[in-house]
Amino acid sequence: MPKKKPRTMRNETIYDRIPISIISTRIKEEGLKKWQIQWERAEKGAKCKSFFPTVEQRLKIRIPITPEFTAVVSGHGKTQTYLHRFKLTDNPMCPCNEGEQSVEHQIHACRILEPQRSSLIQHITTRGGIWPPTNNELVAKYLSAFSRFVKSIDFRKLYD
């Protein structure tokens, strides 16, 4: 059955001959485009953007909504650098004494988290992945393992 074309009268499109599903899809696509432009233009949220560079990708992923996971992917809280930025701690350094305690430090370098990181690395490399992955790859390809990594962190041990 051929697709129906909208009738036009003096450059006006009559939408009663276009399926509602087509109109709905176009509205969603336009909304996503506008949202993506706003996401890219936003001056804040760099950490979150590194995990979720596109709005569409984020909407497709069923992420675990926990305070810890949210803190890690947003970069808000749960690190000494974040707390130091707001003068809530005197020092941005990690108790492992290997650098400032940022989200990247926790994921890639903190000696305190070595056992948890080893499990994450093993999961990624046994599936053909390369360590270290990008933040985006952690949620796009290895979400369950990354979520287990975050859940396994005892954040109380990371504050001294």
C-alpha positions as CSV (number, residue, x, y, z in Angstrom):
1,M,0.0,0.0,0.0
2,P,1.6,3.3,-1.0
3,K,2.3,5.9,1.7
4,K,-0.2,8.7,1.9
5,K,1.1,12.1,1.1
6,P,-0.2,15.1,2.9
7,R,-2.6,17.3,0.9
8,T,-1.6,20.9,0.6
9,M,-3.6,23.9,0.0
10,R,-1.8,27.1,-0.7
11,N,1.4,25.9,1.0
12,E,-0.5,24.6,4.0
13,T,0.1,20.9,4.9
14,I,-3.0,19.0,6.0
15,Y,-1.9,16.4,8.6
16,D,-5.1,14.2,8.6
17,R,-3.5,11.9,6.0
18,I,-0.2,11.4,7.9
19,P,-0.1,8.5,10.4
20,I,0.1,9.7,14.0
21,S,3.1,7.5,14.6
22,I,5.1,9.4,11.9
23,I,4.2,12.7,13.6
24,S,5.1,11.4,17.0
25,T,8.4,10.1,15.8
26,R,9.3,13.4,14.2
27,I,8.4,15.3,17.3
28,K,10.5,13.0,19.5
29,E,13.4,13.3,17.0
30,E,13.2,17.1,17.1
31,G,13.0,17.1,20.8
32,L,16.1,14.9,21.1
33,K,18.0,17.2,18.6
34,K,17.1,20.3,20.7
35,W,18.0,18.5,23.9
36,Q,21.4,17.4,22.5
37,I,22.2,20.9,21.4
38,Q,21.4,22.2,24.9
39,W,23.5,19.3,26.4
40,E,26.5,20.2,24.2
41,R,26.2,23.9,24.9
42,A,25.9,23.6,28.7
43,E,29.0,24.9,30.4
44,K,28.6,22.6,33.4
45,G,28.4,18.9,33.7
46,A,31.7,17.9,32.0
47,K,32.1,14.8,34.2
48,C,28.5,13.6,33.4
49,K,29.1,14.4,29.7
50,S,32.2,12.2,29.7
51,F,30.0,9.2,30.8
52,F,27.0,10.2,28.7
53,P,28.0,12.2,25.6
54,T,24.7,11.9,23.9
55,V,21.2,12.3,25.4
56,E,19.9,9.5,23.2
57,Q,22.4,7.1,24.5
58,R,21.6,8.0,28.1
59,L,17.9,7.5,27.5
60,K,18.5,4.0,26.1
61,I,20.6,2.8,29.1
62,R,18.9,1.6,32.2
63,I,21.3,2.9,34.8
64,P,21.2,2.0,38.5
65,I,20.0,5.0,40.4
66,T,21.9,5.0,43.6
67,P,23.5,7.9,45.5
68,E,27.0,6.4,44.9
69,F,26.6,5.8,41.2
70,T,25.1,9.2,40.7
71,A,28.0,10.8,42.6
72,V,30.5,9.0,40.5
73,V,29.0,9.8,37.1
74,S,28.2,13.4,38.0
75,G,31.4,14.1,39.9
76,H,29.4,15.6,42.7
77,G,30.4,14.4,46.2
78,K,32.1,11.2,47.3
79,T,35.6,12.6,46.4
80,Q,38.0,14.7,48.4
81,T,38.5,17.1,45.4
82,Y,34.8,17.8,45.3
83,L,34.6,18.3,49.1
84,H,37.7,20.5,49.1
85,R,36.3,22.6,46.3
86,F,33.5,23.6,48.7
87,K,35.8,23.9,51.7
88,L,34.3,20.9,53.4
89,T,37.7,19.3,53.7
90,D,41.2,20.7,54.2
91,N,42.9,18.6,51.6
92,P,41.9,17.2,48.2
93,M,44.5,14.3,48.5
94,C,43.4,10.7,48.6
95,P,44.3,8.7,51.7
96,C,46.3,6.4,49.5
97,N,48.7,9.4,49.0
98,E,49.0,8.9,45.3
99,G,47.2,12.0,44.1
100,E,44.1,14.1,44.4
101,Q,41.1,12.0,45.0
102,S,39.0,12.6,41.9
103,V,36.5,10.3,40.1
104,E,39.3,9.4,37.7
105,H,41.7,8.6,40.5
106,Q,39.1,6.4,42.2
107,I,38.4,4.4,39.0
108,H,42.0,4.2,37.6
109,A,44.6,4.7,40.3
110,C,43.6,4.6,44.0
111,R,45.5,1.8,45.8
112,I,42.7,1.5,48.3
113,L,40.4,0.4,45.5
114,E,42.8,-2.0,43.8
115,P,40.8,-5.2,44.6
116,Q,37.6,-3.8,43.2
117,R,39.4,-2.4,40.2
118,S,41.1,-5.7,39.5
119,S,37.6,-7.3,39.2
120,L,36.5,-4.5,36.8
121,I,39.7,-4.9,34.7
122,Q,39.3,-8.6,34.5
123,H,35.6,-8.3,33.4
124,I,36.6,-5.8,30.7
125,T,39.7,-7.6,29.4
126,T,38.1,-11.1,29.3
127,R,35.4,-9.6,27.0
128,G,38.0,-8.3,24.6
129,G,38.1,-4.8,26.0
130,I,41.1,-2.7,26.6
131,W,42.0,-1.1,30.0
132,P,41.5,1.7,30.6
133,P,38.2,2.3,28.8
134,T,36.7,5.8,28.4
135,N,34.1,6.8,30.9
136,N,31.5,6.5,28.1
137,E,32.6,2.9,27.5
138,L,32.3,2.1,31.2
139,V,28.5,2.8,31.0
140,A,27.9,1.9,27.4
141,K,29.7,-1.4,27.2
142,Y,30.4,-2.5,30.8
143,L,27.6,-1.0,32.9
144,S,26.9,-4.1,35.1
145,A,30.6,-4.5,36.0
146,F,31.1,-0.7,36.5
147,S,28.0,-0.6,38.7
148,R,29.3,-3.5,40.8
149,F,32.6,-1.6,41.1
150,V,30.9,1.5,42.3
151,K,28.6,-0.5,44.6
152,S,31.6,-2.3,46.1
153,I,33.4,0.9,47.2
154,D,33.4,1.6,50.9
155,F,33.5,5.4,50.6
156,R,34.1,5.7,54.4
157,K,37.6,4.2,53.8
158,L,38.3,7.0,51.3
159,Y,38.0,9.8,53.8
160,D,40.7,10.4,56.4
